[in-house]
Amino acid sequence: MNYNKGDLILAETLNGKNITCIVLSLFEGSEYLYCYCVDDGVYKLIYRRDIQCVLVSDFDPNFPDDKMFDLDYSFYAACYEAYNYYPTQVPFPDDDDEDED
């Protein structure tokens, strides 16, 4: 069965419960899909063998909203200010410094 990003699928969990999920990513040659579970709001890997059916094709192809993962430059600037240690000179051992006994 072919699945596409944004499809609403019905999948079976390990305890036999059916859940609805939105397909977020497809991995070529793999046995699983990366999905968002609508029932409990959790991101999950769903094995292809556990998918019962596609409920709605092309349900929400733009999920998640791009703004959800959008980080502006202020995040990187804050990280730079908090963790800005970069060694400018690294002492390398010199062969002359070692004593040969």
N, C-alpha and C positions, 0 to 999 in steps of 0.2 A: 504494500500500500504506500502511496506517495503522500508525504506531508509537506506543508509549506509553512514559512514563517507567518504567524498570525492566525493559524487554524485553531479552532476550539475543539479540543479532543476529550474523549472520555477514556480514562485509564483506571486500571484496577491496582490497588495497593497490595502490600504483602498480607494484610489481614482480611483481604477480600472486599474491601470497601471501594466503591466507585467514586472517582473524583474528576472534576472538570479542570482542564489546564489550557493555557494559551501557549502555543509553540513559539519559542523565542529564537532558538538557534538549531540548525541541523548540522551534524558532523558527518562528512562523507565517509562511508565505509565503516561507520560505527553502529553499535547496537542501541544507542540511546539518543534522546533529544533533550535539550535544555528547555525547561518550561516554567511558567508561572502558574501556580495552583490558585484558582479563583476561590475555592472553598475556604482555604486557610491563609491565603496571602503569602505563601512561601515559595521560593524558587527551588526547583527540584530537577534531578535527572530522571527521566522516565524511559525505561527500556521499551523498545519497539514491540516486544512480545507482550507487554502489559497494556498496550493501547487497544481498546475495544472497538472504537470507531471515531470518525471525524463527525462531530456534531454540526459545526458550521465552518465551511471553507472560507478563508479570507475574513475571519471574524474581526480581528484587530491587528493588521499588519504593522502598524506604527507603535505598538506597545513594546516597551515602556516609553513614556513620553521622554523626548530627548532632554528636556530640562531636568529630569530626574538625575541624570549623570553628568550634567554640565557643571564644570568647575572653572571659575574664572581665574585670572592671574593672581588674585589676592590670596588664594589658597597656597600657591607655589611660593609667593613672597613671604608668607608667614612661616612656611616650612624652612625657607632659606634663612630667615632671621633666627629661628629656633635652633637650627642645625647647620650653622654655617662654618664649621671647622673644616678647613682643608689644609693639610700640611704642605707648606711651600718647599721645604727642603727635607728630604729623607736621607738620614745618614746611612751610607753604605759602608760595610766593613772593608777596610783597606787591607791588602795583603801584608803591608809593612807593619800593621798593628798587631798581628798575631806573633806570638813568640814560638819559635821552634825549638824544642828541647832535644 
